[in-house]
Amino acid sequence: MKRIIYKTDNGVSIIVPSPNWTGTMEELASKDVPSGAEHYIVDASSIPTDRKYRMFWEIKNGMVEVNQTKANQAEAE
């Protein structure tokens, strides 16, 4: 299953298409991704399943990754 990811001021947003969606992922992106936001269509399996550090997710090279430096700093506080 595919997902749409894009960067926001607060991190990363993920759009999960409804099972009833009959359009393409690009059509969904043009409908739901904010104007001007760069987005990527990715496999759901490429998104981290551990949500513990979700607030530290970033998009790098079209992939969702945890900013480990920020996560480590948060753990130390």
C-alpha positions in Angstrom: 0.0 0.0 0.0 1.2 3.5 -0.8 1.3 6.6 1.4 1.9 10.3 0.7 4.4 12.0 2.9 5.2 15.7 3.1 7.1 18.0 5.5 5.2 20.4 7.8 6.3 23.0 10.3 5.8 20.4 13.0 7.5 17.4 11.3 6.1 14.9 8.8 2.5 14.4 7.7 1.3 11.1 6.2 -1.7 10.7 4.0 -3.3 7.3 4.0 -5.8 6.8 1.2 -9.3 5.6 2.1 -10.0 2.0 1.0 -12.8 3.6 -1.1 -10.4 6.0 -2.9 -10.6 5.2 -6.6 -8.2 7.9 -8.0 -4.5 7.9 -8.3 -2.1 8.8 -5.6 -1.1 11.9 -7.5 -4.7 12.9 -7.7 -5.0 12.5 -3.9 -1.8 14.5 -3.4 -3.1 17.3 -5.5 -6.3 17.3 -3.5 -4.9 17.0 0.0 -1.2 18.1 0.1 -1.0 21.9 0.9 -0.1 24.0 -2.1 3.7 24.3 -2.6 4.6 21.5 -0.3 7.0 19.0 -1.7 5.5 15.5 -1.3 6.6 11.9 -2.0 4.6 8.7 -2.7 6.2 5.9 -0.8 5.5 2.3 0.3 3.9 2.1 3.7 6.7 -0.3 4.7 9.2 2.5 4.4 7.6 4.5 7.2 8.9 3.7 10.7 6.5 1.6 12.7 7.8 2.7 16.0 5.9 6.0 16.8 7.9 6.7 19.9 10.0 9.3 18.1 7.4 10.5 15.6 8.0 14.1 16.7 11.5 13.8 15.5 10.7 12.3 12.0 12.2 14.1 9.0 12.1 13.5 5.3 15.5 12.9 3.8 15.9 11.8 0.2 12.2 11.0 0.0 12.3 8.7 3.0 11.0 9.2 6.6 13.8 9.0 9.1 14.2 9.7 12.8 16.5 12.6 13.6 18.5 10.6 16.1 20.3 13.7 17.4 17.1 15.4 18.4 15.7 12.1 19.8 18.8 11.6 21.9 18.6 15.1 23.2 15.0 14.6 24.2 15.8 11.4 26.0 18.6 13.2 28.0 16.2 15.9 29.3 
